[in-house]
C-alpha cells in the first residue's frame, strides 16, 4: 500500500512540477515583455525630458 501511494505521489508531483515549470516559463516571458516595454517607456520619457 505504501509503495502504491508513493508511486502515485511521484506521478502527481511530476505533473505538478511540469505545470509549475510551465507557469513559471509563461510568467517569465510575460515579465520580460513587460519589463522591456517599461524600459522602452522609461527611455522614451527620459529622451523627451532631455529634449525639454
C-alpha distance matrix in Angstrom:
0.0 3.8 5.4 5.3 6.2 8.5 10.0 10.6 12.2 14.2 15.5 16.5 18.1 19.9 21.3 22.3 24.0 25.9 27.0 28.0 30.0 31.6 32.6 33.9 35.9 37.4 38.3 39.7 41.9 43.1 43.9 45.9 47.8 48.5 49.6 51.7 53.4 53.9 55.4 57.8 58.7 59.3 61.5 63.3 64.1 65.2 67.4 69.0 69.5 71.1 73.5 74.5
3.8 0.0 3.8 5.5 5.0 6.0 8.6 9.8 10.3 12.2 14.3 15.1 16.1 18.1 20.0 20.6 21.9 24.1 25.4 26.0 27.9 29.8 30.8 31.7 33.8 35.6 36.2 37.5 39.9 41.1 41.7 43.6 45.7 46.4 47.3 49.5 51.3 51.6 53.0 55.5 56.5 56.9 59.1 61.0 61.8 62.8 65.0 66.7 67.1 68.6 71.1 72.1
5.4 3.8 0.0 3.8 5.4 5.0 6.2 8.6 9.8 10.6 12.4 14.2 15.2 16.4 18.6 19.8 20.7 22.6 24.4 25.2 26.6 28.5 30.0 30.9 32.6 34.6 35.5 36.5 38.7 40.3 40.9 42.6 44.8 45.7 46.6 48.5 50.5 51.0 52.3 54.7 55.9 56.4 58.3 60.3 61.3 62.2 64.3 66.1 66.7 68.1 70.4 71.7
5.3 5.5 3.8 0.0 3.8 5.4 5.1 6.1 8.5 9.8 10.6 12.2 14.1 15.2 16.7 18.2 19.7 21.2 22.6 23.9 25.6 27.0 28.5 29.8 31.4 33.1 34.2 35.5 37.5 38.9 39.9 41.6 43.5 44.5 45.6 47.5 49.3 50.0 51.5 53.6 54.8 55.5 57.5 59.2 60.3 61.4 63.5 65.1 65.8 67.3 69.5 70.8
6.2 5.0 5.4 3.8 0.0 3.8 5.5 5.1 6.0 8.6 9.9 10.5 12.0 14.1 15.4 16.2 17.9 19.9 20.9 21.8 23.9 25.5 26.5 27.8 29.8 31.3 32.1 33.6 35.8 36.9 37.7 39.7 41.6 42.3 43.4 45.6 47.3 47.7 49.3 51.6 52.5 53.2 55.3 57.1 57.9 59.1 61.3 62.8 63.4 65.0 67.3 68.4
8.5 6.0 5.0 5.4 3.8 0.0 3.8 5.4 5.0 6.2 8.7 9.9 10.4 12.1 14.3 15.0 16.0 18.2 19.8 20.3 22.0 24.0 25.2 26.1 28.0 29.9 30.7 31.8 34.1 35.5 36.1 37.9 40.0 40.9 41.7 43.8 45.7 46.1 47.5 49.9 51.0 51.5 53.5 55.4 56.3 57.3 59.5 61.2 61.7 63.2 65.5 66.7
10.0 8.6 6.2 5.1 5.5 3.8 0.0 3.8 5.4 5.0 6.3 8.6 9.8 10.5 12.5 14.1 15.1 16.6 18.4 19.5 20.9 22.5 24.2 25.3 26.8 28.7 29.9 30.9 32.9 34.5 35.4 37.0 39.0 40.1 41.1 42.9 44.9 45.6 46.9 49.1 50.3 51.1 52.9 54.7 55.9 56.9 58.9 60.7 61.4 62.8 65.0 66.4
10.6 9.8 8.6 6.1 5.1 5.4 3.8 0.0 3.8 5.4 5.1 6.1 8.5 9.8 10.7 12.2 14.1 15.5 16.6 18.0 19.9 21.1 22.4 24.0 25.6 27.1 28.3 29.7 31.6 32.9 34.0 35.8 37.6 38.5 39.8 41.7 43.4 44.1 45.7 47.8 48.8 49.7 51.7 53.4 54.4 55.7 57.6 59.2 60.0 61.6 63.7 64.9
12.2 10.3 9.8 8.5 6.0 5.0 5.4 3.8 0.0 3.8 5.5 5.1 6.0 8.4 9.9 10.3 11.9 14.1 15.1 15.8 17.9 19.6 20.6 21.7 23.8 25.4 26.1 27.5 29.8 31.0 31.7 33.7 35.6 36.4 37.4 39.5 41.3 41.8 43.3 45.6 46.6 47.2 49.3 51.1 52.0 53.2 55.3 56.9 57.5 59.1 61.3 62.5
14.2 12.2 10.6 9.8 8.6 6.2 5.0 5.4 3.8 0.0 3.8 5.5 5.1 6.0 8.6 9.7 10.2 12.2 14.1 14.8 16.1 18.0 19.6 20.4 22.0 24.1 25.1 26.1 28.2 29.8 30.5 32.1 34.2 35.3 36.2 38.0 40.0 40.7 41.9 44.2 45.5 46.1 48.0 49.8 51.0 52.0 53.9 55.7 56.5 57.8 60.1 61.4
15.5 14.3 12.4 10.6 9.9 8.7 6.3 5.1 5.5 3.8 0.0 3.8 5.5 5.1 6.3 8.6 9.9 10.7 12.4 14.0 15.4 16.5 18.3 19.8 21.0 22.7 24.2 25.4 27.1 28.6 29.8 31.4 33.2 34.4 35.6 37.3 39.1 40.0 41.4 43.4 44.7 45.6 47.5 49.1 50.4 51.6 53.4 55.1 56.0 57.5 59.5 60.9
16.5 15.1 14.2 12.2 10.5 9.9 8.6 6.1 5.1 5.5 3.8 0.0 3.8 5.4 5.2 6.1 8.5 9.9 10.6 12.0 14.2 15.2 16.3 18.0 19.8 21.1 22.2 23.8 25.7 26.8 27.9 29.9 31.5 32.4 33.8 35.7 37.3 38.0 39.7 41.7 42.7 43.7 45.7 47.3 48.3 49.7 51.6 53.2 54.0 55.6 57.7 58.9
18.1 16.1 15.2 14.1 12.0 10.4 9.8 8.5 6.0 5.1 5.5 3.8 0.0 3.8 5.4 4.9 5.9 8.5 9.6 10.0 11.9 13.8 14.8 15.8 17.8 19.6 20.3 21.6 23.8 25.1 25.8 27.7 29.7 30.6 31.6 33.6 35.4 35.9 37.4 39.7 40.8 41.4 43.4 45.2 46.2 47.3 49.4 51.1 51.8 53.3 55.5 56.7
19.9 18.1 16.4 15.2 14.1 12.1 10.5 9.8 8.4 6.0 5.1 5.4 3.8 0.0 3.8 5.4 5.1 6.2 8.6 9.6 10.5 12.2 14.1 15.1 16.3 18.3 19.7 20.6 22.4 24.2 25.2 26.6 28.5 29.9 30.9 32.5 34.5 35.4 36.6 38.7 40.1 40.9 42.6 44.4 45.7 46.8 48.6 50.4 51.3 52.6 54.7 56.2
21.3 20.0 18.6 16.7 15.4 14.3 12.5 10.7 9.9 8.6 6.3 5.2 5.4 3.8 0.0 3.8 5.4 5.1 6.1 8.4 9.9 10.5 12.2 14.0 15.2 16.5 18.1 19.6 21.1 22.5 23.9 25.6 27.1 28.3 29.8 31.4 33.0 34.1 35.6 37.5 38.6 39.8 41.6 43.1 44.4 45.8 47.5 49.1 50.2 51.7 53.6 55.0
22.3 20.6 19.8 18.2 16.2 15.0 14.1 12.2 10.3 9.7 8.6 6.1 4.9 5.4 3.8 0.0 3.8 5.5 5.1 5.9 8.5 9.7 10.3 11.9 13.9 15.2 16.1 17.8 19.8 20.8 21.8 23.9 25.5 26.3 27.7 29.6 31.2 31.9 33.6 35.7 36.6 37.6 39.6 41.2 42.2 43.6 45.5 47.0 47.9 49.5 51.6 52.8
24.0 21.9 20.7 19.7 17.9 16.0 15.1 14.1 11.9 10.2 9.9 8.5 5.9 5.1 5.4 3.8 0.0 3.8 5.4 4.8 6.0 8.4 9.7 10.2 12.0 14.1 14.9 15.8 18.0 19.6 20.3 22.0 24.0 25.1 26.0 27.8 29.8 30.5 31.8 34.0 35.3 36.0 37.8 39.6 40.8 41.9 43.8 45.6 46.4 47.8 49.9 51.3
25.9 24.1 22.6 21.2 19.9 18.2 16.6 15.5 14.1 12.2 10.7 9.9 8.5 6.2 5.1 5.5 3.8 0.0 3.8 5.3 5.1 6.0 8.6 9.7 10.4 12.3 14.1 15.0 16.5 18.3 19.6 20.9 22.6 24.1 25.3 26.7 28.6 29.7 31.0 32.9 34.3 35.4 37.0 38.6 40.1 41.3 42.9 44.7 45.8 47.1 49.1 50.6
27.0 25.4 24.4 22.6 20.9 19.8 18.4 16.6 15.1 14.1 12.4 10.6 9.6 8.6 6.1 5.1 5.4 3.8 0.0 3.8 5.5 5.0 6.1 8.5 9.7 10.6 12.1 13.9 15.3 16.4 18.0 19.8 21.1 22.3 23.9 25.5 27.0 28.1 29.7 31.5 32.6 33.8 35.7 37.1 38.4 39.9 41.6 43.1 44.2 45.8 47.6 49.0
28.0 26.0 25.2 23.9 21.8 20.3 19.5 18.0 15.8 14.8 14.0 12.0 10.0 9.6 8.4 5.9 4.8 5.3 3.8 0.0 3.8 5.4 5.1 6.1 8.5 9.9 10.4 11.9 14.1 15.2 16.0 18.0 19.8 20.6 21.8 23.8 25.5 26.1 27.7 29.8 30.9 31.7 33.7 35.4 36.4 37.7 39.7 41.2 42.1 43.7 45.7 47.0
30.0 27.9 26.6 25.6 23.9 22.0 20.9 19.9 17.9 16.1 15.4 14.2 11.9 10.5 9.9 8.5 6.0 5.1 5.5 3.8 0.0 3.8 5.4 5.0 6.0 8.6 9.7 10.1 12.1 14.0 14.8 16.1 18.2 19.6 20.4 22.0 24.1 25.0 26.2 28.2 29.7 30.5 32.2 33.9 35.3 36.4 38.1 40.0 40.9 42.2 44.3 45.8
31.6 29.8 28.5 27.0 25.5 24.0 22.5 21.1 19.6 18.0 16.5 15.2 13.8 12.2 10.5 9.7 8.4 6.0 5.0 5.4 3.8 0.0 3.8 5.5 5.1 6.3 8.6 9.8 10.7 12.4 14.1 15.4 16.7 18.3 19.8 21.1 22.8 24.1 25.6 27.2 28.5 29.8 31.5 32.9 34.4 35.8 37.3 39.0 40.2 41.7 43.4 45.0
32.6 30.8 30.0 28.5 26.5 25.2 24.2 22.4 20.6 19.6 18.3 16.3 14.8 14.1 12.2 10.3 9.7 8.6 6.1 5.1 5.4 3.8 0.0 3.8 5.4 5.1 6.0 8.4 9.9 10.5 12.0 14.1 15.3 16.2 17.9 19.7 21.0 22.0 23.8 25.6 26.5 27.8 29.8 31.1 32.3 33.8 35.6 37.0 38.1 39.8 41.6 42.9
33.9 31.7 30.9 29.8 27.8 26.1 25.3 24.0 21.7 20.4 19.8 18.0 15.8 15.1 14.0 11.9 10.2 9.7 8.5 6.1 5.0 5.5 3.8 0.0 3.8 5.5 5.0 5.9 8.5 9.7 10.1 12.0 14.1 14.9 15.9 17.8 19.7 20.3 21.7 23.9 25.1 25.9 27.8 29.5 30.6 31.8 33.7 35.4 36.3 37.7 39.8 41.2
35.9 33.8 32.6 31.4 29.8 28.0 26.8 25.6 23.8 22.0 21.0 19.8 17.8 16.3 15.2 13.9 12.0 10.4 9.7 8.5 6.0 5.1 5.4 3.8 0.0 3.8 5.5 5.0 6.2 8.6 9.7 10.5 12.4 14.1 15.2 16.3 18.4 19.7 20.8 22.5 24.1 25.2 26.7 28.3 29.9 31.1 32.6 34.4 35.6 36.9 38.7 40.4
37.4 35.6 34.6 33.1 31.3 29.9 28.7 27.1 25.4 24.1 22.7 21.1 19.6 18.3 16.5 15.2 14.1 12.3 10.6 9.9 8.6 6.3 5.1 5.5 3.8 0.0 3.8 5.4 5.2 6.1 8.5 9.9 10.6 12.2 14.1 15.2 16.6 18.1 19.8 21.1 22.4 23.9 25.6 26.8 28.3 29.9 31.3 32.8 34.2 35.8 37.4 38.9
38.3 36.2 35.5 34.2 32.1 30.7 29.9 28.3 26.1 25.1 24.2 22.2 20.3 19.7 18.1 16.1 14.9 14.1 12.1 10.4 9.7 8.6 6.0 5.0 5.5 3.8 0.0 3.8 5.5 5.0 5.9 8.5 9.8 10.3 11.9 13.9 15.2 15.9 17.8 19.7 20.6 21.7 23.8 25.1 26.3 27.8 29.6 31.0 32.1 33.7 35.6 36.9
39.7 37.5 36.5 35.5 33.6 31.8 30.9 29.7 27.5 26.1 25.4 23.8 21.6 20.6 19.6 17.8 15.8 15.0 13.9 11.9 10.1 9.8 8.4 5.9 5.0 5.4 3.8 0.0 3.8 5.5 5.0 6.1 8.6 9.8 10.4 12.0 14.2 15.0 16.1 18.1 19.6 20.4 22.1 23.8 25.2 26.3 28.0 29.8 30.9 32.2 34.2 35.7
41.9 39.9 38.7 37.5 35.8 34.1 32.9 31.6 29.8 28.2 27.1 25.7 23.8 22.4 21.1 19.8 18.0 16.5 15.3 14.1 12.1 10.7 9.9 8.5 6.2 5.2 5.5 3.8 0.0 3.8 5.4 5.1 6.2 8.6 9.9 10.5 12.4 14.1 15.2 16.5 18.2 19.7 21.0 22.3 24.1 25.5 26.7 28.5 30.0 31.2 32.9 34.6
43.1 41.1 40.3 38.9 36.9 35.5 34.5 32.9 31.0 29.8 28.6 26.8 25.1 24.2 22.5 20.8 19.6 18.3 16.4 15.2 14.0 12.4 10.5 9.7 8.6 6.1 5.0 5.5 3.8 0.0 3.8 5.4 5.1 6.1 8.5 9.7 10.6 12.1 14.0 15.3 16.3 18.0 19.8 20.8 22.2 24.0 25.4 26.8 28.2 29.8 31.4 32.8
43.9 41.7 40.9 39.9 37.7 36.1 35.4 34.0 31.7 30.5 29.8 27.9 25.8 25.2 23.9 21.8 20.3 19.6 18.0 16.0 14.8 14.1 12.0 10.1 9.7 8.5 5.9 5.0 5.4 3.8 0.0 3.8 5.4 5.1 5.9 8.3 9.8 10.2 11.9 14.0 14.9 15.9 17.9 19.4 20.5 21.9 23.7 25.3 26.3 27.8 29.8 31.1
45.9 43.6 42.6 41.6 39.7 37.9 37.0 35.8 33.7 32.1 31.4 29.9 27.7 26.6 25.6 23.9 22.0 20.9 19.8 18.0 16.1 15.4 14.1 12.0 10.5 9.9 8.5 6.1 5.1 5.4 3.8 0.0 3.8 5.5 5.2 5.9 8.5 9.7 10.3 12.1 14.0 14.9 16.2 17.9 19.6 20.6 22.1 24.0 25.3 26.4 28.2 30.0
47.8 45.7 44.8 43.5 41.6 40.0 39.0 37.6 35.6 34.2 33.2 31.5 29.7 28.5 27.1 25.5 24.0 22.6 21.1 19.8 18.2 16.7 15.3 14.1 12.4 10.6 9.8 8.6 6.2 5.1 5.4 3.8 0.0 3.8 5.6 5.1 6.2 8.6 9.9 10.6 12.2 14.1 15.3 16.3 18.2 19.8 20.9 22.5 24.1 25.5 26.9 28.6
48.5 46.4 45.7 44.5 42.3 40.9 40.1 38.5 36.4 35.3 34.4 32.4 30.6 29.9 28.3 26.3 25.1 24.1 22.3 20.6 19.6 18.3 16.2 14.9 14.1 12.2 10.3 9.8 8.6 6.1 5.1 5.5 3.8 0.0 3.8 5.4 5.1 6.1 8.5 9.9 10.3 12.0 14.1 15.0 16.2 18.0 19.6 20.8 22.1 23.9 25.5 26.8
49.6 47.3 46.6 45.6 43.4 41.7 41.1 39.8 37.4 36.2 35.6 33.8 31.6 30.9 29.8 27.7 26.0 25.3 23.9 21.8 20.4 19.8 17.9 15.9 15.2 14.1 11.9 10.4 9.9 8.5 5.9 5.2 5.6 3.8 0.0 3.8 5.4 4.9 6.0 8.5 9.6 10.1 12.0 13.8 14.9 16.0 17.9 19.6 20.5 21.9 23.9 25.4
51.7 49.5 48.5 47.5 45.6 43.8 42.9 41.7 39.5 38.0 37.3 35.7 33.6 32.5 31.4 29.6 27.8 26.7 25.5 23.8 22.0 21.1 19.7 17.8 16.3 15.2 13.9 12.0 10.5 9.7 8.3 5.9 5.1 5.4 3.8 0.0 3.8 5.4 5.1 6.2 8.5 9.7 10.5 12.1 14.1 15.2 16.3 18.3 19.8 20.8 22.4 24.3
53.4 51.3 50.5 49.3 47.3 45.7 44.9 43.4 41.3 40.0 39.1 37.3 35.4 34.5 33.0 31.2 29.8 28.6 27.0 25.5 24.1 22.8 21.0 19.7 18.4 16.6 15.2 14.2 12.4 10.6 9.8 8.5 6.2 5.1 5.4 3.8 0.0 3.8 5.4 5.1 6.0 8.4 9.8 10.2 12.1 14.0 15.1 16.3 18.1 19.7 20.9 22.5
53.9 51.6 51.0 50.0 47.7 46.1 45.6 44.1 41.8 40.7 40.0 38.0 35.9 35.4 34.1 31.9 30.5 29.7 28.1 26.1 25.0 24.1 22.0 20.3 19.7 18.1 15.9 15.0 14.1 12.1 10.2 9.7 8.6 6.1 4.9 5.4 3.8 0.0 3.8 5.4 5.0 6.0 8.5 9.6 10.3 12.1 14.0 15.1 16.2 18.0 19.8 20.9
55.4 53.0 52.3 51.5 49.3 47.5 46.9 45.7 43.3 41.9 41.4 39.7 37.4 36.6 35.6 33.6 31.8 31.0 29.7 27.7 26.2 25.6 23.8 21.7 20.8 19.8 17.8 16.1 15.2 14.0 11.9 10.3 9.9 8.5 6.0 5.1 5.4 3.8 0.0 3.8 5.4 4.9 6.1 8.3 9.7 10.3 12.0 14.1 15.0 16.1 18.1 19.8
57.8 55.5 54.7 53.6 51.6 49.9 49.1 47.8 45.6 44.2 43.4 41.7 39.7 38.7 37.5 35.7 34.0 32.9 31.5 29.8 28.2 27.2 25.6 23.9 22.5 21.1 19.7 18.1 16.5 15.3 14.0 12.1 10.6 9.9 8.5 6.2 5.1 5.4 3.8 0.0 3.8 5.4 5.1 5.9 8.5 9.7 10.3 12.2 14.0 15.1 16.4 18.3
58.7 56.5 55.9 54.8 52.5 51.0 50.3 48.8 46.6 45.5 44.7 42.7 40.8 40.1 38.6 36.6 35.3 34.3 32.6 30.9 29.7 28.5 26.5 25.1 24.1 22.4 20.6 19.6 18.2 16.3 14.9 14.0 12.2 10.3 9.6 8.5 6.0 5.0 5.4 3.8 0.0 3.8 5.5 4.9 6.1 8.5 9.7 10.5 12.1 14.1 15.3 16.6
59.3 56.9 56.4 55.5 53.2 51.5 51.1 49.7 47.2 46.1 45.6 43.7 41.4 40.9 39.8 37.6 36.0 35.4 33.8 31.7 30.5 29.8 27.8 25.9 25.2 23.9 21.7 20.4 19.7 18.0 15.9 14.9 14.1 12.0 10.1 9.7 8.4 6.0 4.9 5.4 3.8 0.0 3.8 5.3 5.1 6.1 8.5 9.9 10.4 12.1 14.2 15.3
61.5 59.1 58.3 57.5 55.3 53.5 52.9 51.7 49.3 48.0 47.5 45.7 43.4 42.6 41.6 39.6 37.8 37.0 35.7 33.7 32.2 31.5 29.8 27.8 26.7 25.6 23.8 22.1 21.0 19.8 17.9 16.2 15.3 14.1 12.0 10.5 9.8 8.5 6.1 5.1 5.5 3.8 0.0 3.8 5.4 5.0 6.0 8.6 9.7 10.3 12.2 14.2
63.3 61.0 60.3 59.2 57.1 55.4 54.7 53.4 51.1 49.8 49.1 47.3 45.2 44.4 43.1 41.2 39.6 38.6 37.1 35.4 33.9 32.9 31.1 29.5 28.3 26.8 25.1 23.8 22.3 20.8 19.4 17.9 16.3 15.0 13.8 12.1 10.2 9.6 8.3 5.9 4.9 5.3 3.8 0.0 3.8 5.5 5.1 6.3 8.6 9.9 10.7 12.6
64.1 61.8 61.3 60.3 57.9 56.3 55.9 54.4 52.0 51.0 50.4 48.3 46.2 45.7 44.4 42.2 40.8 40.1 38.4 36.4 35.3 34.4 32.3 30.6 29.9 28.3 26.3 25.2 24.1 22.2 20.5 19.6 18.2 16.2 14.9 14.1 12.1 10.3 9.7 8.5 6.1 5.1 5.4 3.8 0.0 3.8 5.4 5.1 6.1 8.5 9.8 10.6
65.2 62.8 62.2 61.4 59.1 57.3 56.9 55.7 53.2 52.0 51.6 49.7 47.3 46.8 45.8 43.6 41.9 41.3 39.9 37.7 36.4 35.8 33.8 31.8 31.1 29.9 27.8 26.3 25.5 24.0 21.9 20.6 19.8 18.0 16.0 15.2 14.0 12.1 10.3 9.7 8.5 6.1 5.0 5.5 3.8 0.0 3.8 5.4 5.0 6.0 8.5 9.8
67.4 65.0 64.3 63.5 61.3 59.5 58.9 57.6 55.3 53.9 53.4 51.6 49.4 48.6 47.5 45.5 43.8 42.9 41.6 39.7 38.1 37.3 35.6 33.7 32.6 31.3 29.6 28.0 26.7 25.4 23.7 22.1 20.9 19.6 17.9 16.3 15.1 14.0 12.0 10.3 9.7 8.5 6.0 5.1 5.4 3.8 0.0 3.8 5.5 5.1 6.2 8.7
69.0 66.7 66.1 65.1 62.8 61.2 60.7 59.2 56.9 55.7 55.1 53.2 51.1 50.4 49.1 47.0 45.6 44.7 43.1 41.2 40.0 39.0 37.0 35.4 34.4 32.8 31.0 29.8 28.5 26.8 25.3 24.0 22.5 20.8 19.6 18.3 16.3 15.1 14.1 12.2 10.5 9.9 8.6 6.3 5.1 5.4 3.8 0.0 3.8 5.5 5.1 6.3
69.5 67.1 66.7 65.8 63.4 61.7 61.4 60.0 57.5 56.5 56.0 54.0 51.8 51.3 50.2 47.9 46.4 45.8 44.2 42.1 40.9 40.2 38.1 36.3 35.6 34.2 32.1 30.9 30.0 28.2 26.3 25.3 24.1 22.1 20.5 19.8 18.1 16.2 15.0 14.0 12.1 10.4 9.7 8.6 6.1 5.0 5.5 3.8 0.0 3.8 5.4 5.1
71.1 68.6 68.1 67.3 65.0 63.2 62.8 61.6 59.1 57.8 57.5 55.6 53.3 52.6 51.7 49.5 47.8 47.1 45.8 43.7 42.2 41.7 39.8 37.7 36.9 35.8 33.7 32.2 31.2 29.8 27.8 26.4 25.5 23.9 21.9 20.8 19.7 18.0 16.1 15.1 14.1 12.1 10.3 9.9 8.5 6.0 5.1 5.5 3.8 0.0 3.8 5.4
73.5 71.1 70.4 69.5 67.3 65.5 65.0 63.7 61.3 60.1 59.5 57.7 55.5 54.7 53.6 51.6 49.9 49.1 47.6 45.7 44.3 43.4 41.6 39.8 38.7 37.4 35.6 34.2 32.9 31.4 29.8 28.2 26.9 25.5 23.9 22.4 20.9 19.8 18.1 16.4 15.3 14.2 12.2 10.7 9.8 8.5 6.2 5.1 5.4 3.8 0.0 3.8
74.5 72.1 71.7 70.8 68.4 66.7 66.4 64.9 62.5 61.4 60.9 58.9 56.7 56.2 55.0 52.8 51.3 50.6 49.0 47.0 45.8 45.0 42.9 41.2 40.4 38.9 36.9 35.7 34.6 32.8 31.1 30.0 28.6 26.8 25.4 24.3 22.5 20.9 19.8 18.3 16.6 15.3 14.2 12.6 10.6 9.8 8.7 6.3 5.1 5.4 3.8 0.0
